[in-house]
């Protein structure tokens, strides 16, 4: 906004320069331009052919130099109120990026002001003209600058410095972007690892649940042994054991029959002897039964 106002203030003088063909007309135009209350930039006027022609004329060379001082000079180059204001803008702009606070002593020396009161009046005048935004601290004797209007022309020698500063700023931006890209890439990698880990865990859980369901289904399908079946199997075993035992008794009865025959034949020899033979037959029968059971 301030720069637009300053350019609009210079525009009539740029238009008049086209018709300022004589040295006298060009000199008058320079004097009017630097004296106008709303002109703070002069580069466009300096570039016009009729103003540049003053460099070739002895009477006009000094005015061209004066216009250049108003364009990018300081108070030390020329003593004037407007130049003091422009010098204050230059000092504030140079210091604001690194040290926005300027001391009274530094400003008084740079602007050739005899007292602190004169400096405060100059700063207040610049604030009311919207040239800068600043705060005065009379106790600490400092001027804290918040913003500076871009109303100074760029001197030809300042372009390489500006290019270096812009290149450094561009390099810092590229470095910051590179760091951001690395962080974004790392975050994406971490997210991919977490996603793969979750997929593996989900598959493991799914497999475990499937195996559990299959195991439970197999247990449900397997028939359980019934009590009646168990008893029947036991009865069969007991029955076979009894049959084997019975066959043993039948063999013993055969033996007993043989003994009885022996007793009959020996009955004529005497009762006592027959009794002994009978007991022997009984013992043989019991021995045979024992062998069967054994």
C-alpha positions as CSV (number, residue, x, y, z in Angstrom):
1,X,0.0,0.0,0.0
2,X,2.8,2.5,1.0
3,X,4.8,1.5,-2.1
4,X,1.8,2.0,-4.4
5,X,1.3,5.5,-2.9
6,X,4.9,6.4,-3.4
7,X,4.8,5.2,-7.0
8,X,1.7,7.1,-7.6
9,X,3.4,10.2,-6.2
10,X,6.3,9.8,-8.6
11,X,4.2,9.1,-11.7
12,X,3.5,12.7,-12.6
13,X,7.2,13.5,-12.6
14,X,8.0,10.5,-14.8
15,X,5.4,11.7,-17.3
16,X,6.8,15.3,-17.3
17,X,10.3,14.0,-17.9
18,X,9.4,13.0,-21.4
19,X,9.0,16.6,-22.3
20,X,11.9,17.9,-20.3
21,X,14.2,18.2,-23.3
22,X,16.3,21.1,-22.0
23,X,18.8,21.1,-19.1
24,X,16.9,23.7,-17.2
25,X,13.6,21.8,-17.5
26,X,15.2,18.5,-16.3
27,X,16.9,20.3,-13.3
28,X,13.6,21.8,-12.3
29,X,11.9,18.5,-12.5
30,X,14.5,16.9,-10.2
31,X,14.1,19.7,-7.7
32,X,10.3,19.3,-7.7
33,X,10.5,15.5,-7.4
34,X,12.8,15.4,-4.3
35,X,10.7,18.2,-2.7
36,X,7.3,16.6,-3.2
37,X,5.8,15.2,0.1
38,X,4.7,11.8,-1.2
39,X,7.8,10.8,-3.2
40,X,10.1,8.3,-1.6
41,X,11.2,6.2,-4.6
42,X,13.0,7.7,-7.6
43,X,14.5,4.8,-9.6
44,X,11.9,5.1,-12.4
45,X,12.6,8.8,-12.8
46,X,16.4,8.2,-12.8
47,X,16.0,5.8,-15.7
48,X,14.4,8.2,-18.1
49,X,16.6,9.4,-21.0
50,X,16.3,13.2,-20.3
51,X,17.3,12.8,-16.7
52,X,20.2,10.6,-17.5
53,X,21.3,13.2,-20.1
54,X,22.1,15.5,-17.2
55,X,25.3,13.5,-16.5
56,X,26.7,14.8,-19.8
57,X,26.1,18.4,-18.8
58,X,28.2,20.2,-16.2
59,X,25.3,22.2,-14.8
60,X,23.1,19.2,-14.5
61,X,25.5,16.5,-13.2
62,X,25.2,17.7,-9.6
63,X,21.4,17.4,-9.7
64,X,21.6,13.9,-11.1
65,X,23.9,13.0,-8.2
66,X,21.4,14.6,-5.8
67,X,18.6,12.5,-7.2
68,X,20.7,9.4,-6.8
69,X,21.4,10.3,-3.2
70,X,17.6,10.5,-2.6
71,X,17.1,7.2,-4.3
72,X,19.6,5.1,-2.3
73,X,21.8,7.4,-0.3
74,X,21.9,8.1,3.4
75,X,22.0,11.2,5.7
76,X,25.8,11.1,5.7
77,X,25.7,11.8,1.9
78,X,23.3,14.8,2.2
79,X,21.7,16.7,5.0
80,X,18.0,17.1,4.7
81,X,14.8,16.0,6.6
82,X,13.6,13.7,3.9
83,X,17.1,12.1,3.7
84,X,17.0,11.6,7.4
85,X,13.7,9.8,7.1
86,X,15.1,7.7,4.2
87,X,18.3,7.0,6.2
88,X,16.2,5.9,9.1
89,X,14.3,3.5,6.8
90,X,17.7,2.1,5.6
91,X,19.1,1.7,9.1
92,X,15.9,0.0,10.3
93,X,15.7,-2.3,7.3
94,X,19.4,-3.4,7.7
95,X,19.0,-4.1,11.4
96,X,15.5,-5.6,11.7
97,X,16.3,-9.2,10.5
98,X,19.0,-9.7,13.1
99,X,18.5,-7.0,15.7
100,X,15.2,-5.1,15.5
101,X,16.1,-2.9,18.4
102,X,18.2,0.2,17.6
103,X,19.8,2.4,20.3
104,X,19.5,6.1,20.6
105,X,23.2,6.6,20.5
106,X,23.6,4.6,17.2
107,X,20.8,6.5,15.5
108,X,21.9,9.9,16.7
109,X,25.4,9.3,15.4
110,X,24.2,7.9,12.1
111,X,21.6,10.7,11.5
112,X,23.7,13.5,12.9
113,X,21.1,14.5,15.5
114,X,22.2,16.6,18.5
115,X,19.7,15.3,21.1
116,X,17.5,12.4,22.0
117,X,14.5,14.7,21.6
118,X,15.3,15.4,17.9
119,X,15.6,11.7,17.3
120,X,12.3,10.9,18.9
121,X,10.6,13.6,16.8
122,X,12.1,12.1,13.7
123,X,11.0,8.6,14.6
124,X,7.5,9.8,15.4
125,X,7.3,11.6,12.1
126,X,8.3,8.4,10.3
127,X,5.6,6.5,12.2
128,X,2.9,9.0,11.3
129,X,4.0,8.9,7.7
130,X,3.6,5.1,7.7
131,X,7.2,4.7,6.8
132,X,7.8,2.2,9.7
133,X,6.2,0.7,12.7
134,X,8.2,1.1,15.9
135,X,8.1,1.6,19.6
136,X,10.1,4.1,21.6
137,X,11.5,3.1,25.0
138,X,12.7,6.4,26.5
139,X,13.9,4.7,29.8
140,X,16.2,2.2,28.0
141,X,16.8,4.6,25.1
142,X,16.0,2.2,22.4
143,X,13.7,2.0,19.2
144,X,12.1,-1.4,18.6
145,X,11.2,-1.7,14.9
146,X,8.4,-4.1,13.9
147,X,8.1,-3.4,10.2
148,X,9.7,-1.1,7.5
149,X,7.9,0.2,4.4
150,X,9.7,-1.0,1.2
151,X,10.2,2.5,-0.1
152,X,14.0,2.5,-0.8
153,X,15.3,1.9,-4.2
154,X,17.9,-0.8,-4.7
155,X,21.4,0.5,-5.6
156,X,23.2,-1.3,-8.4
157,X,25.9,-2.6,-6.1
158,X,23.3,-4.2,-3.8
159,X,22.0,-6.6,-6.4
160,X,24.8,-9.2,-6.0
161,X,24.3,-9.1,-2.2
162,X,20.6,-9.6,-2.6
163,X,21.2,-12.5,-5.0
164,X,23.5,-14.1,-2.5
165,X,21.0,-13.7,0.3
166,X,18.2,-15.1,-1.9
167,X,20.4,-18.1,-2.9
168,X,21.2,-18.8,0.7
169,X,17.5,-18.6,1.6
170,X,16.7,-20.9,-1.3
171,X,19.3,-23.4,-0.1
172,X,17.8,-23.3,3.4
173,X,14.3,-23.9,1.9
174,X,15.6,-26.9,-0.1
175,X,17.3,-28.3,3.0
176,X,14.1,-28.0,5.0
177,X,12.1,-29.6,2.2
178,X,14.6,-32.5,2.0
179,X,14.3,-33.0,5.7
180,X,10.5,-33.0,5.5
181,X,10.6,-35.5,2.6
182,X,12.9,-37.8,4.7
183,X,10.6,-37.6,7.6
184,X,7.6,-38.3,5.4
185,X,9.4,-41.3,3.9
186,X,10.3,-42.6,7.3
187,X,6.7,-42.2,8.6
188,X,5.4,-44.1,5.5
189,X,7.9,-46.9,6.1
190,X,6.9,-47.2,9.7
191,X,3.3,-47.3,8.7
192,X,4.0,-50.0,6.2
193,X,5.8,-52.1,8.7
194,X,3.0,-51.7,11.2
195,X,0.5,-52.7,8.5
196,X,2.4,-55.8,7.6
197,X,2.8,-56.8,11.2
198,X,-0.9,-56.4,11.8
199,X,-1.7,-58.5,8.7
200,X,0.6,-61.3,10.0
201,X,-1.1,-61.1,13.5
202,X,-4.5,-61.2,11.9
203,X,-3.6,-64.3,9.9
204,X,-2.2,-66.0,12.9
205,X,-5.3,-65.3,14.9
206,X,-7.5,-66.5,12.0
207,X,-5.5,-69.7,11.7
208,X,-5.7,-70.3,15.4
209,X,-9.4,-69.9,15.4
210,X,-9.8,-72.2,12.4
211,X,-7.7,-74.9,14.1
212,X,-9.7,-74.6,17.3
213,X,-13.0,-75.0,15.4
214,X,-11.7,-78.0,13.5
215,X,-10.5,-79.6,16.8
216,X,-13.8,-79.0,18.5
217,X,-15.7,-80.5,15.4
218,X,-13.5,-83.6,15.5
219,X,-14.2,-84.2,19.2
220,X,-18.0,-83.8,18.6
221,X,-17.9,-86.4,15.8
222,X,-15.9,-89.1,17.7
223,X,-18.3,-91.7,19.3
224,X,-18.1,-92.2,23.1
225,X,-18.0,-95.8,24.5
226,X,-21.4,-96.9,26.1
227,X,-21.7,-98.6,29.5
228,X,-23.6,-101.5,28.0
229,X,-20.8,-102.2,25.5
230,X,-18.2,-102.2,28.3
231,X,-20.2,-104.7,30.3
232,X,-20.8,-107.0,27.4
233,X,-17.1,-107.1,26.6
234,X,-16.4,-107.9,30.3
235,X,-19.0,-110.7,30.2
236,X,-17.4,-112.2,27.1
237,X,-14.0,-112.3,28.8
238,X,-15.5,-113.9,32.0
239,X,-17.4,-116.5,29.9
240,X,-14.2,-117.5,28.1
241,X,-12.3,-117.9,31.4
242,X,-15.1,-120.1,32.8
243,X,-15.2,-122.3,29.7
244,X,-11.4,-122.9,30.0
245,X,-11.8,-123.7,33.7
246,X,-14.7,-126.1,33.0
247,X,-12.6,-128.0,30.5
248,X,-10.0,-128.5,33.2
249,X,-12.5,-130.0,35.5
250,X,-13.6,-132.5,32.8
251,X,-10.0,-133.7,32.6
252,X,-9.9,-134.2,36.3
253,X,-13.1,-136.2,36.3
254,X,-11.4,-138.6,33.7
255,X,-8.5,-139.0,36.1
256,X,-10.9,-139.6,38.9
257,X,-12.6,-142.3,36.9
258,X,-9.4,-144.1,36.3
259,X,-8.6,-144.0,40.0
260,X,-12.0,-145.4,40.8
261,X,-11.4,-148.3,38.5
262,X,-8.1,-149.0,40.3
263,X,-9.9,-149.0,43.6
264,X,-12.5,-151.6,42.4
265,X,-9.8,-153.9,41.2
266,X,-8.0,-153.8,44.5
267,X,-11.0,-154.3,46.7
268,X,-10.2,-157.9,47.3
269,X,-6.9,-157.2,48.8
270,X,-8.3,-155.4,51.8
271,X,-10.2,-152.4,52.9
272,X,-7.2,-150.6,54.4
273,X,-5.2,-150.9,51.3
274,X,-8.1,-149.9,49.2
275,X,-8.4,-146.8,51.3
276,X,-4.9,-145.8,50.7
277,X,-5.2,-146.3,47.0
278,X,-8.3,-144.1,47.0
279,X,-6.5,-141.3,48.7
280,X,-3.7,-141.5,46.2
281,X,-6.1,-141.2,43.4
282,X,-7.6,-138.1,45.0
283,X,-4.2,-136.5,45.3
284,X,-3.6,-137.2,41.6
285,X,-6.8,-135.6,40.7
286,X,-6.1,-132.5,42.7
287,X,-2.6,-132.3,41.1
288,X,-4.1,-132.5,37.7
289,X,-6.5,-129.7,38.6
290,X,-3.6,-127.6,39.9
291,X,-1.8,-128.0,36.6
292,X,-4.8,-127.0,34.7
293,X,-5.3,-123.9,36.8
294,X,-1.6,-123.1,36.7
